[in-house]
Amino acid sequence: MVSAIAPGAFASEMNRAARDHEDEVARRLPAGRIGTDEDMAGAAIFLASRAGDHVVGHTLVVDGGVTYARG
């Protein structure tokens, strides 16, 4: 079993809206900003570290609160 990271709005080739229209996208996010490399690195380090050793089969959502704001 593996764990995964599900990114939200991060500036990338895959997410051109966040990359090309950062301010507009950021206004729609509860966190008020798009994700950064450090946000993604922190999630990956957590899952790879002793702190995440007992997290198994989980998808860690790194989306600035979008998932819960739509509920």
Legacy VTK file of the C-alpha trace (Angstrom):
# vtk DataFile Version 3.0
C-alpha trace
ASCII
DATASET POLYDATA
POINTS 71 float
0.000 0.000 0.000
1.263 3.483 -0.782
0.419 7.032 0.144
0.122 9.860 -2.368
0.103 13.641 -2.616
-2.765 15.376 -4.407
-1.701 18.929 -5.274
-4.117 21.767 -5.828
-3.224 25.005 -7.578
0.524 25.069 -8.174
2.185 27.012 -10.990
3.227 24.404 -13.537
2.984 23.383 -17.140
0.189 21.046 -16.123
-1.721 23.831 -14.332
-1.338 26.789 -16.643
-4.223 28.684 -15.019
-2.316 28.867 -11.726
0.923 29.614 -13.551
-0.410 32.301 -15.905
-3.141 33.852 -13.710
-1.748 33.446 -10.211
-3.535 36.423 -8.589
-6.935 35.495 -10.023
-6.605 31.852 -8.959
-5.268 32.816 -5.515
-8.362 34.928 -4.794
-10.521 31.798 -5.079
-8.436 29.777 -2.618
-9.114 29.781 1.132
-5.348 30.047 1.738
-5.272 33.182 -0.438
-2.326 31.989 -2.512
-1.314 29.220 -4.864
0.988 26.482 -3.620
4.742 26.800 -3.567
7.580 24.344 -4.036
8.069 24.467 -0.263
4.451 23.373 0.329
4.933 20.325 -1.869
8.375 19.588 -0.391
6.957 19.713 3.127
4.276 17.171 2.247
6.808 14.858 0.593
9.255 15.154 3.486
6.477 14.378 5.965
5.444 11.222 4.113
9.064 10.110 3.701
10.069 10.877 7.287
9.638 9.080 10.590
6.752 11.457 11.338
4.766 9.956 8.460
5.902 6.393 9.079
2.476 5.249 10.259
0.554 7.036 7.469
-0.295 4.270 5.029
-2.640 4.292 2.058
-3.575 7.940 2.483
-3.821 10.718 -0.085
-2.427 13.913 1.416
-4.300 16.805 -0.199
-2.146 19.935 -0.544
-4.649 22.386 -2.021
-4.840 25.431 0.242
-8.256 24.427 1.590
-10.155 24.068 -1.677
-11.439 20.576 -0.901
-13.183 21.647 2.290
-14.348 25.041 1.053
-16.472 23.421 -1.661
-18.345 21.208 0.824
LINES 1 72
71 0 1 2 3 4 5 6 7 8 9 10 11 12 13 14 15 16 17 18 19 20 21 22 23 24 25 26 27 28 29 30 31 32 33 34 35 36 37 38 39 40 41 42 43 44 45 46 47 48 49 50 51 52 53 54 55 56 57 58 59 60 61 62 63 64 65 66 67 68 69 70
